[in-house]
Amino acid sequence: MAAHIAKVSQLSPRIIRILGSNPGPMTLQGTNTYLIGTGKRRILLDTGDPSIPEYITDLKKVLADNDASIDQVLISHWHHDHIGGIPDITREIKPGGCKFSKFPRISHVDEEIEGISLTFLKDGCEISTEGATLKAVYAPGHTDDHMVVVLKEENAVFSGDCILGEGTAVFEDLYTYMQSLQKILDLKPSVIYPGHGPVIEKPQPKIEEYITHRLKREDQILQTLRAGKPLSAAQLVKIIYKETPVHLHPMAELNVNHHLYKLEKDGKIVCKDETSWSVSSSL
């Protein structure tokens, strides 16, 4: 059973979490958005889903209760449940002079949200407000524009959708995703505030669990390819996912393909034709 998460929670003296009120299979209890800082001008990380007006109502109340306004909005990545609330914030809250910032998408040169200009961040840049200094760290893989954010005063990491409070994350590119997991591990955070799910109080074991899970699946694929002739992703699924219901095999095949492309980038396997893979002769 998923952990209960309150709509609004004061997580630390500097952090208030406002739940997006958009629960679902991919969003768990909903999107976690975070109001960060201690003064009158604060930073909002992620914006929820525009189809849920309840979120804006909750955000307005939090701002009023804390006599605060939004100085800047940071977006962890382009997915709708994280960036979609920007137009509602500009219409309903009208944060004067507020900047909307994120990392650029590699595949989209001219990003725009309903005519709202976006400011693009650089890896390692710092954003400060009263009581909080944030460092933006480029961590692609889940998406090509994904970032995690370090709250320096608390050695805390906001992990977006790179690491979830429950379950495992999906990704666009496993090769860069694994690099990002290692990057977060190297940060040695004291706590992780994820984009979905409860707070992760013991970050190191959680990150290592994520890495180990992917490496275990990778090893299964390599061992299967070493044992015989070249195989396609669909054939690998039938061998490796024997305990998985057949109707879930298409999703498993997508996952296997991610692993195959990563292993190819690692130089461990080669594509023999358009669909079949085998272990590299150099191994």
C-alpha positions in Angstrom: 0.0 0.0 0.0 1.3 3.5 -0.9 2.3 5.7 2.0 -0.1 8.5 2.9 1.1 12.0 2.0 -0.6 15.1 3.4 -1.6 17.8 0.9 0.6 20.3 2.6 3.6 19.4 4.8 6.3 21.5 6.5 9.3 19.1 5.9 12.0 21.4 7.4 12.4 25.1 8.4 13.1 25.8 4.7 10.8 23.4 2.9 7.1 23.1 2.5 5.8 20.3 0.2 2.5 21.0 -1.7 1.1 17.8 -3.2 -0.2 18.1 -6.8 -3.5 16.3 -5.9 -3.0 14.2 -9.1 -2.6 10.6 -7.9 -2.2 7.9 -10.5 -0.2 4.9 -11.7 2.7 7.0 -12.9 2.4 9.8 -10.4 1.9 7.7 -7.2 0.3 9.9 -4.6 0.7 12.9 -6.9 3.4 15.3 -8.0 5.5 16.7 -5.1 6.1 20.4 -5.5 8.3 22.3 -3.0 8.2 25.9 -1.7 11.8 26.6 -0.5 13.1 29.5 1.6 12.3 31.3 4.8 11.6 34.9 3.7 8.9 36.7 1.8 10.3 35.8 -1.6 10.6 32.0 -2.1 11.5 29.5 -4.8 8.9 27.0 -6.1 10.3 23.7 -7.4 7.8 22.1 -10.0 4.3 23.2 -10.6 1.9 20.3 -10.7 -0.8 19.5 -13.3 -3.0 22.2 -14.8 -6.1 20.0 -14.9 -6.2 20.0 -11.0 -7.4 23.4 -9.8 -7.2 22.2 -6.2 -3.4 22.5 -6.4 -3.4 26.2 -7.1 -5.9 26.7 -4.3 -3.5 24.9 -1.9 -0.5 26.8 -3.2 -2.3 30.2 -2.7 -3.2 29.3 0.9 0.4 28.2 1.7 1.7 31.5 0.3 -0.9 33.5 2.3 -0.2 31.6 5.5 3.5 32.3 5.2 3.1 35.9 4.0 5.3 34.9 1.0 5.3 35.2 -2.7 7.1 33.3 -5.5 10.4 34.8 -6.6 11.4 32.0 -9.1 10.0 28.7 -10.3 12.4 25.9 -11.0 11.3 23.0 -13.2 13.0 19.6 -12.8 12.0 18.4 -16.3 9.5 18.9 -19.1 6.9 16.3 -18.2 3.4 17.7 -18.0 2.8 16.9 -14.3 5.9 19.0 -13.4 5.8 21.9 -15.8 2.1 22.1 -16.7 1.0 24.4 -13.8 3.1 27.4 -15.0 0.2 29.1 -16.9 -2.1 28.7 -13.9 0.5 30.2 -11.6 0.9 33.2 -13.9 -2.9 33.7 -14.2 -4.0 32.9 -10.6 -1.0 34.0 -8.5 0.5 36.6 -10.7 4.0 36.4 -9.3 5.5 39.8 -10.4 9.0 39.5 -11.9 9.1 35.8 -11.4 11.5 33.7 -13.6 10.7 30.2 -14.8 13.9 28.2 -15.1 15.0 24.7 -16.2 17.6 22.9 -18.3 17.0 23.0 -22.0 15.7 20.0 -23.9 18.3 18.7 -26.5 15.5 18.0 -29.0 13.6 21.3 -28.6 15.6 24.4 -29.3 12.7 26.9 -28.8 10.8 25.9 -25.7 7.9 27.9 -24.7 4.9 27.5 -22.4 1.8 29.4 -23.7 4.0 32.4 -24.5 5.9 32.4 -21.2 9.6 32.7 -21.7 11.8 30.1 -20.0 15.3 30.8 -18.6 17.8 28.0 -19.2 20.1 27.0 -16.4 23.7 25.8 -16.6 25.0 22.8 -14.8 26.2 23.7 -11.3 24.7 27.2 -11.2 23.3 28.4 -7.9 20.0 30.1 -7.1 19.6 31.8 -3.8 16.7 33.2 -1.7 16.5 34.1 1.9 17.4 31.0 4.0 18.2 28.7 1.0 21.0 28.2 -1.5 20.1 25.8 -4.3 22.5 24.2 -6.8 21.1 22.9 -10.1 22.8 19.7 -11.2 22.2 18.3 -14.7 21.0 14.7 -14.3 19.6 13.4 -17.6 18.3 10.0 -18.4 14.7 10.1 -17.2 14.4 12.9 -19.7 17.2 14.8 -21.6 16.6 18.0 -19.6 16.3 16.5 -16.1 17.9 18.1 -13.2 18.3 17.4 -9.5 18.6 20.3 -7.0 20.9 20.4 -4.0 19.8 22.5 -0.9 23.2 23.3 0.4 22.1 24.4 3.9 20.6 20.9 4.6 22.7 18.7 2.3 19.4 17.7 0.8 18.7 16.6 -2.8 15.4 17.2 -4.7 15.6 14.2 -7.0 12.7 14.9 -9.4 11.8 11.7 -11.2 15.3 10.3 -11.2 14.7 8.6 -7.8 11.1 8.1 -6.5 10.0 7.7 -2.9 8.4 4.3 -3.8 9.2 1.9 -6.6 11.5 2.4 -9.5 11.7 5.2 -12.1 11.3 5.0 -15.9 13.8 6.6 -18.3 14.4 7.7 -21.8 18.1 6.8 -21.9 19.5 4.2 -19.5 23.2 5.0 -20.3 22.8 8.7 -19.1 20.3 7.6 -16.3 22.9 5.3 -14.7 25.5 8.1 -14.8 23.0 10.4 -13.1 22.3 7.9 -10.4 26.1 7.7 -9.7 26.2 11.5 -9.7 23.5 11.6 -7.0 25.3 8.9 -5.0 28.5 11.0 -5.2 26.7 14.0 -3.7 26.1 11.9 -0.5 22.9 13.6 0.4 21.5 13.4 4.0 17.9 13.2 2.7 16.2 13.0 -0.7 13.0 14.8 -1.5 11.6 13.0 -4.6 9.2 14.2 -7.3 6.7 11.5 -6.3 6.3 9.5 -3.1 7.5 10.0 0.5 10.7 11.6 1.7 13.7 9.2 1.5 15.3 9.4 4.9 18.2 7.0 4.1 19.4 8.0 0.6 22.5 5.9 0.2 20.8 2.5 0.4 18.0 3.7 -1.9 20.4 5.0 -4.6 22.5 1.8 -4.4 19.3 -0.2 -4.7 18.4 1.6 -7.9 21.8 1.0 -9.4 21.9 -2.6 -8.3 18.5 -3.3 -9.8 19.6 -2.1 -13.2 23.0 -3.8 -13.1 21.3 -7.1 -12.2 19.0 -6.9 -15.2 21.9 -5.9 -17.4 23.9 -9.0 -16.2 20.9 -11.3 -17.0 20.8 -9.9 -20.6 24.6 -10.4 -21.0 24.6 -13.9 -19.6 21.7 -14.9 -21.9 23.4 -13.5 -25.0 26.7 -15.3 -24.0 24.8 -18.6 -23.8 23.7 -18.8 -27.5 22.9 -17.2 -30.8 22.1 -13.6 -31.4 18.7 -12.6 -29.9 16.1 -9.9 -30.4 14.7 -7.9 -27.5 11.4 -9.8 -27.8 13.3 -13.1 -27.6 15.2 -12.0 -24.6 11.9 -11.0 -22.9 10.6 -14.6 -23.3 13.7 -16.0 -21.7 14.3 -13.5 -18.9 10.7 -12.5 -18.0 9.3 -16.0 -17.7 7.4 -15.1 -14.5 6.0 -11.9 -16.0 2.4 -12.1 -17.4 2.4 -12.1 -21.3 0.3 -8.9 -21.5 3.2 -7.1 -19.7 5.8 -8.3 -22.2 5.6 -5.2 -24.5 6.6 -3.0 -21.5 9.3 -5.5 -20.6 10.6 -5.4 -24.2 10.8 -1.6 -24.0 12.9 -2.0 -20.9 15.2 -4.6 -22.5 15.7 -2.3 -25.4 16.9 0.5 -23.1 19.4 -2.0 -21.6 20.6 -3.2 -25.0 21.3 0.4 -26.2 23.2 1.1 -23.0 25.3 -2.1 -23.4 26.0 -1.2 -26.9 27.3 2.3 -25.8 29.4 0.4 -23.2 31.0 -1.6 -26.0 29.7 -4.9 -24.5 27.3 -6.0 -27.2 26.9 -5.3 -30.9 23.8 -5.3 -33.1 24.1 -8.1 -35.7 21.2 -6.9 -37.8 18.3 -4.5 -37.2 16.8 -6.6 -34.5 19.3 -9.1 -33.1 22.1 -8.6 -30.6 25.2 -10.6 -29.5 28.1 -10.2 -27.2 31.0 -8.1 -28.5 33.9 -10.2 -29.8 36.3 -8.1 -27.6 34.7 -9.5 -24.4 
